[in-house]
Amino acid sequence: EEDQMRWRTGLADTVIIGGGCVGVSLAYHLARAGLKDVVLLEKSELTAGSTWHAAGLTTYFHPGINLKKIHSYSIKLYEKLEEETGQAVGFHQPGSIRIASTPTRVDEFKYQMTRAGWHPTEQYLITPEKVQELFPLLNMDMVLAGLYNPGDGHIDPYSLTMALAAGARKYGAQLNYPVQVTNLNSRLDGTWEVETPLGLIQANRIVNTAGFWARDIGKMIGMQHPLIPVHHQYVVTSTIPEVKALKTELPVIRDLEGSYYLRQERDGLLFGPYESEEKMKLQDSWVTNGVPPGFGKELFESDLDRIMEHVEAAMEMVPVLKKADIVNTIAGPITYSPDILPMVGPHQGVRNYWVAIGFGYGIIHAGGIGKYLSDWILEGEPPFDLIELDPNRYGKWTTTEYTAAKARESYGFNNIVGYPKEERFAGRPTERTSGLYDLLKSECSMGFHAGWEQPHWFYKPGDEIGYKPSFRRTNWFDPVGREYKQVMEKVGVIDLSPFGKFKVKGTDSVKLLDHLFANVVPKVGSTNISHMLTPRGKVYAELTVSQLYPGEFMLVTGSGSELHDLRWIEEEVMRGAYKVEIENMTDEMGVLGVAGPYARQVLQKLTNEDLSDGSFKFLQSRHLKLSDIAVTAIRISYTGELGWELYHRKEDSVALYGAIMEAGQKEGIDNFGTYALNALRLEKGFRAWGAEMNCDTNPLEAGLEYFVKLNKPADFTGKQALKQIKEKGLKRQLVYLTLETDNVDPEGNESVWHNGKVIGNTTSGSFSYSAQQSLAFAYVPIELSKVGQKLEVELLGKNYPATIIQEPLVLTEPTRMRLQKKGESPKI
């Protein structure tokens, strides 16, 4: 009674909207961490929506790196929940096995093993004999290998949610239902008014955890969340004598070629397929018309015909199914985002609005995400890197058509082989195409970056063209070498339009940037590389900062971090009440990179401005006209060669590109793509955000001291933490490795071995076309970080010898010039 009264008078710290397993887990974690006034509102009853009918699978396995931590935390939490809350959760942990029935799958398992080796999670590549021992009912003709995770299994979703709810209440959270949120109003001070039939609540923040109602909640504040409900079916059989006769519960099986999961359910079996994108069914009417009022614990009509080929595949793999009766088919809605990954965290463009939505696998994610989000809310920064779940990876380009096309593809591709450098083609291109897209699309292999199409590599006569993914070197390997040579020996042009680009100006702009960035603020006409750090001293972002006019700056970041970085900057502006204006120029501005020894010679033909080294120095920026087209030119290049980045209006891209190509005929100018760019930057020892540095790394261990000015007067975010890190000394260090490999190259996230133990991980890698061997960055313990140290890197099940070398392999052009002036002979 008293709770209800206090709540009606309407003050809450955090209001969580939606009582599925994710929302309830967040309430549990916030309350357990001591946050007062946590209120969860659920419009019907807890678990209504997608939670109650879920198959409840739990697995340590995830192909990504960061999500393994989420899975691992969830399982550890679920193991202790019954003891902590007194509520049974029905947690079974018979382990799980992914089945390989093709040689390519065996490669994929080996690829996954090196990505799991440096994580604490147990994972084993097992023989067919071991698979049979663990799951004696399989048709062994179809099994080449298994990927085994002990501790995996399944949990009862209803009981799990109720246990988390009991825990949340025990720690003081209020779970109120049935209470429907009817409207949301943001107030000037950044707080929210939550309208319900029982009155208003004022909240410091709101968290949308509304499952397939999340779109409707988003619409209340003008957000279009890219979510769509899909129909997922699973089938339960009656008792099967061979299953009943077993002494221990069967492990969960994932037959990847058959595209289904299968587990024991009492004395029968339960299996759930993922049908192809042509056959699968979306509930698109809910996207256009909203979820029908009153829908809560309902199911869809089942449709066995749609999944028949998978039912047959399962009978083939587990022959006892042929004699079994189907007693139940569950067909229910699951929410999908375009890439199957949920959206978790604060949203750009709205203050104090957080989301945890779009869960295709809500049961395994619920525990870990509740903890992750609770930590972020309480501590002001993410506890670890989880950039792939950033809600700001989507934007205005993510239309309903795109979402539907992608959800179909993602559902159908659920068990597809996960290759390195994977591209998926549904829903492309979006409206985000650079000015050069139509000109270049048939000449190259395009990659997808935050909605943009960007050339990965270009075709020449005689090349095997198109997308040919592989775990080994493939059709792009030689063409990328050709583009590498083009930039090193002549001059190349690259479309960099996907960069995130912001203008910052106003009376407080210098003060703002001095506080946000660890580097000094560049002078007018200059550019530098600057990092935004978190309060704990982790690298939240890397941008190039140019002061174009007094107090007017251009900030540039990678395509994937555009809204991620903008949100962080805007939040700081609000917090410090800085008088600045920020404009996102990403979509209206094109960027061309021109690089290579003849870059100056070619561009000089198009302008009267003096481009000589004395006049236009490295890291200077200025406005000039090239062939009568206005550009902001910055003398910088991620290739490390002589080069400029040319920022211009998107509608001028074709004319500018044409003029440069025309001017460079004599010099043999040509295109290059992002694969060659990556090889070039690695040889120069340039770090990349999201690989060598992110929210898991501090700039000192990443070797970024040069860009961090601990002695500048401004107390920039992360400064105090960094001083402490420096005092304590580093535990690990980023090192630069060459590898002796055969037909395979490192790409990052592989295990690094020493004396028979995994001691670290690579962060990125590529073939070095100059050294003619593989090159990688890796994190290793300080005591193993000396130049000359011998290590091993695991690639496709084999450990290859690696050696730490002095970086860089190839000196940058400005460094070579400096040494030449001193009369030393630089190493290329």
C-alpha positions in Angstrom: 0.0 0.0 0.0 2.6 2.5 1.1 4.7 1.6 -1.9 1.8 2.3 -4.2 1.2 5.6 -2.6 4.8 6.7 -2.8 4.9 5.7 -6.4 1.8 7.7 -7.3 3.3 10.8 -5.9 5.7 10.1 -8.6 9.4 10.3 -8.1 11.8 7.6 -9.4 15.4 7.5 -10.2 15.1 5.0 -13.1 11.9 3.9 -14.7 12.2 0.6 -16.7 9.5 0.0 -19.2 8.8 -3.7 -19.8 8.8 -6.7 -17.6 10.4 -9.4 -19.7 13.5 -11.2 -18.5 15.8 -8.3 -19.7 13.9 -5.5 -17.9 13.5 -7.5 -14.7 17.2 -8.4 -14.8 18.1 -4.7 -15.1 15.8 -3.9 -12.1 17.5 -6.7 -10.1 21.0 -5.5 -10.9 20.3 -1.7 -10.3 18.7 -2.5 -7.0 21.3 -5.0 -6.0 24.0 -2.3 -6.6 22.2 -0.1 -4.2 20.3 2.3 -6.4 17.2 3.6 -4.7 13.8 4.2 -6.4 14.1 1.8 -9.3 10.6 1.4 -10.7 9.6 -1.2 -13.4 6.4 -0.8 -15.2 4.8 -3.7 -17.1 1.5 -3.3 -18.9 0.2 -6.9 -18.4 2.2 -9.4 -16.5 5.9 -10.3 -16.1 7.2 -12.5 -19.0 4.4 -11.5 -21.4 5.7 -11.1 -24.9 8.7 -13.2 -26.0 10.0 -14.4 -22.6 7.4 -16.9 -21.5 7.4 -19.0 -24.6 11.2 -19.0 -25.2 13.0 -22.3 -25.6 15.4 -21.0 -22.9 18.7 -22.1 -24.4 21.9 -20.9 -22.5 25.3 -21.2 -24.1 28.8 -19.9 -23.4 29.4 -19.8 -27.2 29.2 -16.6 -29.2 31.2 -15.9 -32.4 31.9 -12.4 -31.3 34.5 -11.5 -28.7 32.7 -9.2 -26.3 29.4 -11.0 -26.1 31.2 -14.1 -24.7 31.5 -12.0 -21.5 27.7 -11.4 -21.4 27.0 -15.1 -21.9 29.5 -16.1 -19.3 28.1 -13.7 -16.7 24.5 -14.9 -17.4 25.3 -18.5 -16.8 27.3 -17.8 -13.6 24.4 -15.7 -12.3 21.8 -18.3 -13.2 23.8 -21.0 -11.4 23.5 -19.0 -8.1 20.1 -17.5 -8.4 18.1 -20.2 -6.7 20.3 -20.2 -3.7 20.1 -16.3 -3.5 16.4 -15.9 -4.1 14.9 -19.2 -2.9 13.2 -19.5 -6.3 13.7 -22.6 -8.4 14.9 -21.7 -12.0 14.9 -25.1 -13.7 18.5 -24.7 -14.9 19.9 -27.7 -16.8 23.6 -27.8 -17.7 24.2 -30.9 -19.9 26.6 -28.9 -22.2 26.1 -28.3 -25.9 27.7 -29.4 -29.1 27.7 -27.6 -32.5 28.0 -30.2 -35.2 30.3 -29.8 -38.2 29.3 -32.0 -41.2 31.5 -30.2 -43.9 35.2 -29.5 -44.0 34.5 -25.7 -44.1 32.6 -26.1 -40.8 35.7 -27.7 -39.3 37.7 -24.7 -40.4 35.1 -22.4 -38.8 35.4 -24.3 -35.5 39.2 -23.9 -35.6 38.7 -20.2 -36.4 36.4 -20.0 -33.4 38.8 -21.9 -31.1 41.6 -19.3 -31.5 39.0 -16.6 -30.7 37.9 -18.4 -27.6 41.4 -19.4 -26.4 42.2 -16.1 -24.6 38.8 -16.0 -22.9 38.1 -17.9 -19.6 35.2 -19.9 -21.2 35.7 -23.6 -21.7 35.4 -24.6 -25.3 36.8 -27.7 -27.0 37.1 -29.0 -30.6 36.1 -32.7 -30.2 36.3 -35.8 -32.4 33.3 -37.7 -33.8 34.0 -40.5 -31.2 33.7 -38.0 -28.3 30.5 -36.5 -29.9 29.0 -39.9 -30.1 29.9 -40.7 -26.5 28.2 -37.4 -25.3 25.2 -37.8 -27.6 24.7 -41.5 -28.5 21.6 -41.0 -30.7 23.3 -39.3 -33.6 23.6 -40.5 -37.1 27.4 -40.6 -37.1 27.8 -40.6 -40.9 27.1 -36.9 -40.8 29.6 -35.8 -38.1 33.1 -34.6 -38.8 33.7 -32.8 -35.6 32.0 -31.0 -32.7 32.5 -27.7 -30.9 31.8 -28.5 -27.3 30.9 -26.1 -24.4 30.5 -27.8 -21.0 28.1 -25.9 -18.8 25.7 -24.9 -21.6 22.1 -26.0 -21.4 18.7 -24.5 -20.9 16.7 -22.7 -18.2 12.9 -22.2 -17.6 12.4 -18.6 -18.8 9.3 -18.0 -16.6 11.0 -19.3 -13.4 14.2 -17.3 -14.2 12.2 -14.1 -14.6 10.3 -14.8 -11.3 13.6 -15.4 -9.5 15.1 -12.2 -10.8 11.9 -10.4 -9.8 12.0 -11.8 -6.3 15.7 -10.7 -6.0 14.8 -7.2 -7.4 12.1 -6.8 -4.7 14.3 -8.1 -2.0 16.8 -5.3 -2.8 14.1 -2.6 -2.9 13.0 -2.2 -6.5 9.3 -1.7 -7.3 7.8 -3.9 -9.9 4.4 -2.5 -10.9 1.9 -4.3 -13.1 -0.5 -4.1 -14.9 0.5 -0.4 -15.5 0.7 0.8 -19.1 2.9 3.7 -20.1 0.7 6.0 -22.2 3.1 8.8 -22.9 6.6 10.1 -22.3 7.6 13.8 -22.0 11.2 15.0 -21.8 11.7 18.0 -19.6 14.3 20.8 -20.1 16.5 19.6 -17.2 16.9 16.2 -18.9 14.5 14.3 -16.6 11.3 12.5 -17.9 7.7 12.5 -17.2 6.2 9.1 -17.6 2.4 9.1 -18.0 0.3 6.2 -16.9 -3.4 5.7 -16.1 -2.4 5.8 -12.4 -0.7 9.1 -12.6 2.6 10.7 -13.5 6.1 9.6 -12.5 9.1 11.9 -12.8 12.3 10.0 -13.5 15.9 10.8 -13.9 16.1 8.4 -16.8 14.0 5.9 -18.6 15.0 2.5 -20.0 13.1 1.0 -22.8 13.1 -2.8 -22.3 9.7 -3.3 -24.0 10.5 -6.2 -26.3 8.3 -6.1 -29.4 6.5 -3.1 -28.0 9.8 -1.2 -28.0 8.9 0.5 -31.3 5.7 1.8 -29.9 7.5 3.2 -26.8 10.1 4.8 -29.1 7.5 6.4 -31.3 6.2 8.3 -28.2 9.4 10.3 -28.3 9.9 10.4 -32.1 12.4 7.5 -32.3 12.1 4.9 -35.1 13.7 1.8 -33.6 14.7 -0.6 -36.3 12.9 -3.7 -34.9 10.6 -6.3 -36.3 8.9 -9.4 -34.9 9.7 -12.7 -36.5 7.7 -16.0 -36.2 9.9 -18.6 -34.5 8.6 -22.2 -34.1 9.8 -25.0 -32.0 8.5 -28.5 -31.8 8.1 -30.8 -28.7 7.8 -34.6 -29.0 6.2 -37.2 -26.8 8.3 -39.7 -24.8 10.9 -41.5 -26.9 12.0 -44.8 -25.3 15.6 -44.4 -26.3 15.7 -41.0 -24.6 14.0 -42.2 -21.5 16.5 -45.1 -21.2 19.5 -42.6 -20.9 21.2 -42.2 -17.5 22.1 -38.6 -18.0 20.5 -35.7 -19.9 21.7 -35.3 -23.5 23.7 -32.2 -24.4 22.0 -29.6 -26.6 22.8 -30.1 -30.3 23.1 -27.4 -32.9 23.1 -29.0 -36.4 24.5 -26.1 -38.4 23.9 -27.5 -41.9 20.3 -28.5 -40.9 19.8 -25.1 -39.2 18.1 -26.1 -36.0 18.8 -26.6 -32.3 17.7 -29.8 -30.5 17.6 -30.6 -26.8 16.0 -33.0 -24.4 12.7 -32.0 -22.9 11.7 -34.5 -20.1 11.8 -37.9 -21.9 11.3 -36.5 -25.3 13.1 -34.0 -27.6 12.5 -30.3 -28.4 13.9 -28.8 -31.6 13.6 -25.4 -33.2 14.6 -24.6 -36.8 15.7 -21.3 -38.5 14.1 -21.5 -41.9 15.5 -19.7 -45.0 14.9 -16.1 -45.7 12.4 -17.0 -48.5 10.3 -19.2 -46.1 10.6 -17.4 -42.8 7.7 -15.2 -41.7 7.8 -11.7 -40.4 4.9 -10.0 -38.5 5.2 -6.8 -40.5 1.7 -5.6 -39.7 2.9 -4.9 -36.2 5.5 -2.5 -37.6 3.1 -0.6 -39.7 0.1 -0.7 -37.3 1.7 -1.3 -33.9 1.3 -4.4 -31.8 -2.5 -5.3 -31.4 -3.7 -3.9 -28.0 -4.1 -6.6 -25.4 -1.6 -9.0 -27.0 0.4 -10.5 -24.1 0.7 -14.2 -23.7 -0.6 -15.2 -27.1 1.0 -17.4 -29.8 0.7 -17.5 -33.6 -0.8 -20.2 -35.6 1.8 -22.9 -36.1 2.8 -23.9 -39.6 4.8 -27.2 -39.9 4.9 -27.0 -43.7 7.2 -24.0 -43.4 9.8 -25.9 -41.4 9.4 -29.4 -43.0 12.8 -29.6 -44.6 14.4 -28.9 -41.1 12.2 -31.5 -39.5 13.4 -34.0 -42.1 17.1 -32.9 -41.5 16.6 -33.5 -37.8 15.1 -37.0 -38.4 18.2 -37.7 -40.5 20.6 -36.5 -37.9 18.7 -38.0 -34.9 17.0 -41.1 -36.3 14.8 -41.8 -33.2 12.8 -38.7 -34.1 11.3 -40.7 -37.1 9.2 -42.7 -34.6 8.3 -39.9 -32.3 5.0 -38.0 -32.1 4.9 -34.2 -32.1 2.8 -33.2 -29.1 3.2 -29.5 -29.3 4.3 -26.8 -31.7 5.0 -23.4 -30.3 5.0 -20.5 -32.7 5.7 -17.1 -31.1 7.0 -13.7 -31.8 10.7 -12.9 -31.2 12.0 -9.4 -31.9 14.8 -9.0 -34.4 17.1 -6.0 -35.1 18.6 -5.9 -38.6 21.8 -7.8 -37.5 20.2 -10.0 -34.8 22.2 -8.2 -32.1 20.3 -6.2 -29.5 20.6 -2.4 -29.0 21.9 -1.7 -25.5 22.9 1.7 -24.0 22.1 5.4 -24.1 20.6 6.9 -27.3 22.1 9.8 -29.2 19.8 12.7 -29.8 17.7 12.2 -26.6 18.9 12.8 -23.1 18.7 10.1 -20.4 16.9 7.6 -22.7 18.4 4.2 -22.6 17.4 1.0 -24.4 17.9 -2.7 -24.1 15.8 -3.9 -27.0 16.0 -6.2 -30.1 16.9 -9.4 -28.3 16.7 -12.5 -30.6 18.3 -14.4 -27.7 16.9 -12.7 -24.6 17.3 -15.5 -22.2 21.1 -16.0 -22.5 21.6 -12.2 -22.7 19.3 -11.1 -19.9 21.7 -11.7 -16.9 24.8 -10.2 -18.5 23.0 -7.2 -20.1 21.3 -6.4 -16.8 24.7 -6.2 -15.1 26.4 -4.4 -18.0 23.7 -1.7 -18.3 23.4 -1.3 -14.5 27.2 -0.7 -14.3 27.1 1.8 -17.1 24.2 3.7 -15.6 25.8 3.8 -12.2 29.4 4.5 -13.3 29.0 6.8 -16.3 30.9 4.6 -18.7 30.5 1.1 -20.1 32.3 -1.6 -18.0 33.8 -3.1 -21.1 33.8 -2.7 -24.9 30.4 -3.8 -26.4 30.4 -1.5 -29.4 28.5 -4.0 -31.6 25.4 -3.5 -29.4 25.6 0.3 -29.5 22.1 1.5 -30.4 23.7 4.4 -32.3 25.1 2.0 -34.9 21.8 2.6 -36.7 20.5 5.9 -37.9 18.1 7.7 -40.2 19.2 5.4 -43.0 17.7 2.4 -41.2 14.3 2.3 -42.9 11.5 -0.1 -42.2 12.2 -1.8 -45.6 15.8 -2.2 -44.7 14.9 -3.6 -41.2 12.5 -6.2 -42.8 15.0 -7.3 -45.5 17.8 -7.6 -42.9 15.7 -9.4 -40.3 14.7 -12.0 -43.0 18.3 -12.4 -44.0 19.6 -12.6 -40.4 17.0 -15.2 -39.4 17.7 -17.3 -42.5 21.5 -17.0 -42.0 21.3 -18.0 -38.3 23.5 -21.0 -38.9 25.5 -19.8 -41.9 29.3 -20.2 -41.9 30.8 -17.1 -40.2 33.7 -16.1 -42.4 36.3 -13.4 -41.7 35.4 -10.1 -43.6 31.8 -11.3 -44.0 29.5 -9.2 -46.2 25.7 -9.6 -46.3 23.8 -8.1 -49.2 20.1 -7.8 -48.2 18.7 -4.3 -48.0 21.7 -2.7 -49.8 22.4 -0.1 -50.8 20.7 2.2 -48.3 20.2 5.9 -48.9 23.8 6.3 -47.6 25.8 6.1 -50.8 28.7 8.5 -51.5 28.6 10.7 -54.5 30.9 8.2 -56.3 28.8 5.1 -55.7 27.2 4.9 -59.1 30.5 5.5 -60.8 32.4 2.8 -58.9 29.9 0.1 -58.0 30.6 -2.1 -60.9 34.4 -1.6 -60.7 35.0 -2.9 -57.2 33.9 -5.1 -54.3 31.9 -2.9 -52.0 31.8 -3.2 -48.2 29.1 -2.1 -45.9 30.0 0.4 -43.1 27.2 2.0 -41.0 24.9 2.1 -43.9 27.5 3.3 -46.4 28.9 1.4 -49.4 32.7 1.7 -49.6 35.1 0.1 -52.0 37.1 -2.8 -50.4 39.2 -3.6 -53.5 39.0 -2.9 -57.3 38.7 -5.2 -60.2 41.1 -5.4 -63.2 40.8 -7.7 -66.3 41.8 -11.2 -65.4 40.7 -10.9 -61.7 38.3 -13.4 -60.2 35.7 -10.8 -59.2 32.9 -10.7 -56.6 32.6 -11.7 -53.0 34.4 -15.0 -52.3 34.7 -15.4 -48.6 37.3 -17.8 -47.2 39.3 -18.6 -44.0 42.4 -18.5 -46.1 43.8 -16.1 -48.7 41.1 -15.5 -51.4 40.4 -13.7 -54.7 41.2 -10.2 -53.3 44.7 -11.1 -52.0 46.7 -10.3 -55.2 44.6 -7.3 -56.3 45.1 -5.7 -52.8 48.9 -6.2 -53.3 48.5 -4.4 -56.6 46.7 -1.4 -54.9 49.3 -1.4 -52.1 52.1 -1.0 -54.8 50.0 1.7 -56.5 50.1 3.8 -53.4 53.7 3.1 -52.4 55.1 3.7 -55.9 52.7 6.1 -57.7 49.5 7.7 -56.4 46.1 6.3 -55.4 42.6 7.7 -54.7 40.2 6.3 -52.1 36.6 7.2 -51.2 36.6 8.1 -47.5 33.1 9.7 -47.5 31.7 7.3 -44.8 33.8 9.1 -42.1 31.8 10.7 -39.4 32.2 14.5 -39.6 31.2 17.2 -37.1 31.5 20.9 -37.0 32.0 22.4 -33.6 31.9 26.2 -33.0 31.0 28.8 -30.4 32.5 30.8 -27.6 33.3 27.7 -25.5 34.5 25.4 -28.3 38.2 25.5 -27.3 37.3 24.9 -23.6 35.0 22.0 -24.5 37.6 20.2 -26.7 40.4 20.9 -24.2 38.2 19.1 -21.6 37.1 16.2 -23.9 40.4 15.4 -25.5 43.7 14.1 -24.0 45.7 15.9 -26.7 46.2 19.7 -26.9 43.8 21.7 -29.0 45.3 22.3 -32.5 46.1 25.8 -33.6 44.2 27.5 -36.4 45.1 25.8 -39.7 46.4 22.7 -37.9 45.1 19.2 -37.3 45.9 16.5 -34.7 44.9 13.1 -33.6 43.1 13.2 -30.4 41.4 10.7 -28.0 38.4 11.0 -25.8 39.0 9.0 -22.7 36.5 7.7 -20.1 36.7 8.7 -16.4 38.5 5.4 -15.9 41.1 6.3 -18.5 39.9 3.9 -21.3 39.9 5.0 -24.9 36.3 5.9 -25.8 37.1 7.4 -29.2 39.8 8.5 -31.6 39.2 11.5 -33.8 41.2 13.9 -36.0 40.6 17.5 -34.8 41.2 20.5 -37.1 40.8 24.1 -36.2 39.7 25.6 -39.5 38.9 29.2 -38.2 39.4 30.7 -34.8 37.0 28.7 -32.5 35.6 26.6 -35.4 36.6 23.0 -35.6 36.0 20.0 -37.8 36.1 16.6 -36.0 36.4 13.4 -38.0 35.8 9.8 -36.8 35.4 6.4 -38.3 32.1 5.5 -40.0 31.1 3.0 -37.3 31.6 5.5 -34.4 29.7 8.5 -35.8 26.7 8.7 -33.4 28.6 6.9 -30.7 31.1 9.7 -30.5 28.6 12.5 -31.2 26.5 11.3 -28.2 29.5 11.4 -25.9 30.4 15.0 -27.0 26.7 16.2 -26.7 26.4 14.7 -23.2 29.5 16.6 -22.1 28.1 19.8 -23.7 24.9 19.4 -21.6 26.8 18.5 -18.4 29.1 21.4 -18.6 26.6 23.9 -20.1 29.1 24.8 -22.8 28.1 27.5 -25.3 28.8 25.7 -28.5 26.9 24.5 -31.6 27.5 21.1 -33.0 26.5 20.1 -36.5 26.7 16.6 -37.9 28.0 17.0 -41.5 28.4 13.3 -42.2 25.8 12.9 -44.9 26.3 16.1 -46.8 30.1 16.0 -47.0 32.2 13.8 -49.2 35.8 12.9 -48.6 38.5 11.7 -51.1 41.9 10.5 -50.0 44.8 11.0 -52.4 48.1 9.3 -51.4 51.4 8.2 -52.8 54.7 9.8 -53.9 53.0 11.6 -56.8 50.1 13.0 -54.8 51.5 16.5 -54.6 52.4 16.6 -58.3 48.9 15.6 -59.3 47.0 17.9 -57.0 49.3 20.9 -57.8 48.1 20.8 -61.4 44.6 21.6 -60.1 45.3 24.6 -57.8 47.3 27.9 -57.5 47.8 27.2 -53.8 51.4 26.2 -53.1 51.3 22.5 -52.0 55.1 22.2 -51.5 56.4 20.8 -48.2 57.6 24.2 -47.0 54.2 25.8 -47.6 51.7 23.0 -46.8 53.2 21.0 -44.0 52.2 17.6 -42.6 49.1 18.0 -40.3 48.1 21.4 -41.7 44.6 22.1 -43.0 43.3 24.8 -45.3 40.6 25.8 -47.6 41.4 25.8 -51.3 40.0 25.3 -54.8 40.9 22.3 -56.8 39.7 22.7 -60.4 37.3 25.4 -59.1 35.8 23.1 -56.5 35.9 24.3 -52.9 37.6 21.8 -50.6 39.0 21.7 -47.1 42.3 19.9 -47.5 44.1 18.2 -44.6 47.6 16.9 -45.2 47.2 13.6 -43.5 46.8 10.0 -44.7 46.1 6.8 -42.9 48.4 5.2 -45.5 51.3 6.9 -43.9 52.4 8.1 -47.4 52.4 11.6 -48.7 48.7 12.5 -49.0 45.7 14.7 -48.4 42.2 14.2 -47.3 39.9 16.4 -49.4 36.6 17.4 -47.7 33.9 18.8 -50.0 30.2 19.0 -50.7 28.9 15.5 -51.6 27.4 16.9 -54.8 30.9 17.9 -56.0 32.3 14.3 -55.5 32.0 13.2 -59.1 33.5 16.4 -60.6 36.4 16.4 -58.0 37.2 12.7 -58.6 37.1 13.2 -62.4 39.4 16.2 -62.2 41.9 14.3 -60.0 41.8 11.2 -62.2 42.3 13.3 -65.3 45.2 15.3 -63.8 46.9 12.0 -62.8 47.0 10.3 -66.1 50.7 10.8 -66.7 51.5 9.6 -63.2 49.5 6.4 -63.7 46.9 7.3 -61.0 44.4 4.6 -59.9 41.9 3.6 -57.3 42.5 1.8 -54.0 40.2 0.4 -51.4 40.0 -0.1 -47.6 41.8 -3.5 -47.7 44.9 -2.0 -49.1 44.5 1.0 -46.7 44.5 -1.5 -43.8 47.7 -3.2 -45.0 49.4 0.2 -45.4 48.4 1.5 -42.0 49.6 -1.7 -40.3 53.1 -1.5 -41.9 53.3 2.1 -40.5 52.3 0.9 -37.0 49.2 3.0 -37.0 46.6 1.9 -34.4 42.9 1.6 -35.2 40.1 2.5 -32.8 38.0 -0.6 -32.1 41.0 -2.9 -32.5 44.2 -1.7 -30.8 42.2 0.7 -28.6 38.7 0.8 -27.2 36.8 0.8 -23.9 38.9 -2.1 -22.7 42.3 -0.4 -23.2 44.1 2.6 -21.8 46.1 4.8 -24.2 49.4 3.9 -22.4 49.3 0.2 -23.0 48.1 0.9 -26.5 51.2 3.0 -27.2 49.4 6.3 -27.6 51.5 8.3 -25.1 52.5 10.7 -27.9 48.9 11.9 -28.2 48.2 12.1 -24.5 49.3 15.3 -22.8 49.2 14.6 -19.1 51.0 17.9 -18.4 48.5 20.2 -20.2 46.7 22.5 -17.8 43.1 21.3 -18.6 41.8 18.6 -16.4 40.6 16.4 -19.3 38.3 13.5 -18.7 40.4 10.5 -17.6 43.4 12.5 -16.7 43.4 11.5 -13.0 42.8 7.8 -13.8 45.7 7.9 -16.3 48.1 9.3 -13.7 47.3 6.5 -11.4 47.7 3.9 -14.2 51.1 5.4 -15.0 52.1 5.3 -11.4 51.1 1.7 -10.9 52.8 0.6 -14.1 51.3 -1.4 -17.0 50.5 -5.1 -16.9 50.4 -5.6 -20.6 51.6 -3.8 -23.7 50.7 -3.6 -27.4 53.4 -5.2 -29.5 54.1 -5.5 -33.2 54.6 -9.0 -34.6 55.8 -10.7 -37.8 54.5 -14.2 -38.4 55.7 -17.1 -40.5 52.4 -18.4 -42.0 51.4 -20.2 -45.1 48.1 -19.5 -46.9 46.4 -17.7 -44.0 46.8 -14.3 -42.3 45.9 -13.0 -38.9 43.0 -10.5 -38.7 42.7 -9.8 -34.9 41.3 -11.6 -31.9 43.5 -14.7 -32.3 45.2 -16.4 -29.3 48.9 -15.7 -28.7 50.8 -18.6 -27.2 54.1 -18.8 -25.2 55.5 -22.0 -23.6 52.3 -24.0 -24.3 50.0 -21.3 -22.7 47.7 -18.6 -24.1 49.2 -15.3 -22.9 47.5 -12.7 -25.0 45.6 -11.8 -28.2 46.1 -10.2 -31.5 44.1 -7.0 -32.2 44.5 -6.7 -36.0 46.6 -8.2 -38.7 47.2 -8.4 -42.4 49.7 -9.6 -45.0 52.6 -7.2 -45.4 53.2 -6.8 -49.1 56.5 -5.1 -48.3 58.0 -7.7 -46.0 56.1 -10.5 -47.8 55.0 -12.0 -44.5 52.1 -11.6 -42.1 52.0 -8.7 -39.6 49.9 -8.2 -36.5 49.4 -6.1 -33.4 48.9 -8.0 -30.1 48.5 -7.5 -26.4 51.0 -9.5 -24.3 52.2 -9.3 -20.7 54.9 -6.7 -20.1 57.5 -9.4 -19.3 57.0 -10.9 -22.8 56.9 -7.5 -24.7 60.6 -7.0 -25.6 61.7 -6.7 -29.2 63.0 -10.1 -30.4 60.7 -12.1 -28.1 59.5 -15.3 -29.8 55.8 -16.1 -29.5 53.2 -18.1 -31.5 49.9 -17.1 -33.0 47.1 -19.7 -33.4 45.4 -19.6 -36.9 43.0 -22.4 -38.0 44.1 -24.9 -35.4 47.9 -24.4 -36.0 50.4 -22.3 -34.0 52.6 -20.2 -36.2 56.0 -18.8 -35.1 55.9 -15.0 -34.4 58.5 -12.5 -33.4 58.1 -9.1 -31.8 59.8 -6.5 -34.0 60.7 -2.8 -33.7 57.8 -0.8 -35.1 57.1 0.5 -37.6 58.0 -1.9 -40.4 57.8 1.0 -42.9 58.6 4.6 -41.8 56.0 7.2 -42.6 56.6 9.7 -45.4 57.1 12.7 -43.1 59.7 10.7 -41.0 61.5 9.6 -44.2 61.7 13.2 -45.4 63.0 14.3 -42.0 65.8 11.7 -42.0 66.7 12.5 -45.6 67.2 16.1 -44.7 69.5 15.0 -42.0 71.4 12.9 -44.6 70.4 9.5 -43.1 69.1 6.8 -45.4 65.6 5.9 -44.2 64.2 2.4 -44.3 61.1 2.2 -46.5 
